[in-house]
Amino acid sequence: LSVSQLNKLYSSGWDVSSHTVNHHHLTRLSTNILNIELNESKLWLDNAGFTRSSQFLAYPYNDYDIRVIEILRSNGYLAARTGNLNVGSYSQYNLSNPKAFEMATLLVDGYGDNETSPSYIKNEINNTIMSNGLLIITFHHIIDTIPSVHEDYTIADFKIVSDFLKNEE
C-alpha cells in the first residue's frame, strides 16, 4: 500500500502498526540491531502520523522469545501479535494482560477448506465487542480476482467486513 492508502485506512479507524524495518528473524539479531529495527520502525510510523498504533508490533515470521519481548517493552511498545492463529476467544486480550506481547490473530483465509467468511469475522467482532476485548484480524492479500492461495481475500468480502466495522462505530 502507498502512504496515501495507509493514511486513508488510518483516518477511517484502522491501525497501521510495526512489523520492523527489514523483516528479519528477531531472535537471530544482536540486541543492538534489534533495537535499531524496532526504533526505526516505530519512528517511521510516528513521523508518518500513525501514532495511535506505532506501539504495536506484528512479529516477522512469528519469531520472538523472552529477550525480544523485553526489548520491545524497553522500546516503548505496548503489545505484539504473534502468528498463533485462531485460538478461540480474543476477549482475554487487553494492555494490562501479561500475555499482551503474545496475542494471537484471526488470520483471514480466503481459499480452500478453511475459508474465513465475512459472517464468521463479523461474529468474532461482535463477540469481542460484547466482552470488551481486543481482536486482531490479519488480511494478507486483498485482491480483485478469484482467490488462488490461502492468503488471498477478495475485495468484495473485505468490503463487507469493512462496512460492518464502519457501522459498529
C-alpha positions in Angstrom: 0.0 0.0 0.0 1.1 3.5 -0.6 1.4 6.0 2.3 -1.7 7.7 0.9 -3.7 4.5 1.0 -2.4 3.8 4.5 -3.5 7.3 5.6 -7.0 6.7 4.2 -7.3 3.4 6.2 -5.8 5.0 9.3 -8.1 8.0 9.2 -11.0 5.6 8.9 -10.1 3.9 12.2 -7.8 1.1 11.0 -4.4 0.8 12.7 -1.1 0.7 11.0 1.5 -1.0 13.2 5.1 -2.0 13.3 6.5 -5.1 11.5 10.1 -3.9 11.8 12.2 -2.2 9.1 13.8 -5.2 7.3 11.6 -8.1 8.3 14.4 -10.2 10.0 14.0 -13.1 12.3 14.2 -11.2 15.6 15.6 -13.9 17.8 18.7 -14.0 15.5 19.5 -10.4 15.8 22.0 -8.8 18.2 20.5 -6.6 20.9 21.9 -3.5 19.1 20.4 -4.4 15.7 17.1 -5.4 17.3 16.9 -2.0 19.0 17.6 -0.3 15.6 14.9 -2.4 13.8 12.3 -1.6 16.5 13.2 2.1 17.0 13.4 2.9 13.3 10.1 1.2 12.5 8.3 3.0 15.4 9.9 6.3 14.4 8.8 5.9 10.8 5.2 5.2 11.9 5.3 8.2 14.3 6.7 10.5 11.6 4.1 9.4 9.1 1.4 10.2 11.6 0.4 6.7 12.7 1.0 7.5 16.4 -2.1 5.7 17.7 -0.8 2.3 16.6 3.0 2.7 16.5 3.4 1.0 19.9 2.2 -2.3 18.5 4.2 -5.0 16.6 3.5 -8.0 14.5 6.4 -10.4 14.8 8.0 -11.2 11.4 8.0 -15.0 10.9 6.3 -15.3 14.3 9.9 -15.2 15.6 10.1 -14.0 19.2 11.3 -15.0 22.7 11.6 -13.5 26.2 14.6 -11.4 25.1 12.7 -9.9 22.2 9.7 -9.2 24.4 11.8 -7.4 27.0 13.5 -5.3 24.3 10.1 -4.4 22.8 9.0 -3.2 26.3 12.1 -1.2 26.7 11.5 0.5 23.3 8.0 1.7 24.3 5.9 -1.0 22.7 2.7 -1.9 24.5 1.8 -5.2 22.8 2.6 -7.5 20.0 0.7 -10.1 17.9 2.1 -13.5 17.2 1.4 -15.7 14.2 -0.5 -18.0 16.5 -3.8 -18.4 14.8 -7.5 -18.6 15.7 -7.2 -19.8 19.3 -10.8 -19.1 20.2 -11.9 -16.1 22.3 -9.9 -13.0 21.9 -11.6 -11.3 24.9 -8.7 -12.0 27.2 -6.5 -9.5 25.5 -6.1 -6.1 26.9 -3.0 -4.0 27.5 -2.6 -4.9 31.2 -2.6 -8.7 30.4 0.8 -10.3 30.9 0.2 -12.0 27.5 -0.1 -8.7 25.7 3.1 -9.4 23.8 1.9 -12.8 22.7 -1.5 -12.1 21.3 -2.9 -14.5 18.7 -4.5 -13.3 15.5 -7.6 -14.2 13.4 -5.8 -14.9 10.2 -8.3 -14.4 7.3 -8.1 -17.3 4.8 -9.9 -16.7 1.5 -9.4 -20.0 -0.2 -9.9 -23.7 0.4 -11.5 -25.7 3.3 -10.6 -23.1 5.9 -12.0 -20.1 4.1 -13.0 -17.3 6.6 -16.4 -16.0 5.6 -17.4 -12.4 6.3 -20.1 -13.7 8.6 -17.6 -15.6 10.7 -15.4 -12.4 11.0 -18.5 -10.3 11.9 -19.4 -12.9 14.6 -15.9 -12.7 16.1 -16.1 -8.9 16.1 -19.5 -9.0 17.9 -18.2 -11.4 20.5 -15.1 -9.3 21.1 -17.2 -6.1 21.4 -19.5 -7.8 23.9 -16.6 -8.9 26.1 -14.8 -5.5 25.7 -11.8 -7.4 24.3 -9.2 -6.9 21.6 -9.5 -8.6 18.2 -6.6 -8.7 15.8 -7.6 -9.5 12.3 -4.9 -10.2 9.7 -5.5 -9.9 6.0 -2.5 -10.7 3.8 -3.6 -10.2 0.2 -6.7 -8.3 -0.7 -7.3 -9.0 -4.4 -10.0 -8.3 -7.1 -9.8 -11.8 -8.7 -10.8 -15.2 -7.5 -8.6 -16.4 -4.6 -6.0 -18.9 -5.6 -3.9 -19.2 -2.4 -4.9 -19.2 1.3 -3.7 -15.6 1.9 -5.9 -14.2 -0.8 -9.1 -12.4 0.2 -11.5 -10.7 -2.2 -12.1 -7.0 -2.2 -15.8 -7.7 -2.1 -15.5 -9.8 1.1 -13.1 -7.3 2.6 -15.7 -4.5 1.9 -18.4 -6.5 3.7 -16.1 -6.7 6.8 -15.0 -3.1 6.5 -18.6 -1.8 6.1 -19.7 -3.8 9.1 -16.9 -2.3 11.2 -17.8 1.2 10.0 -21.3 0.7 11.1 -20.2 -0.6 14.6 -18.6 2.8 15.5 
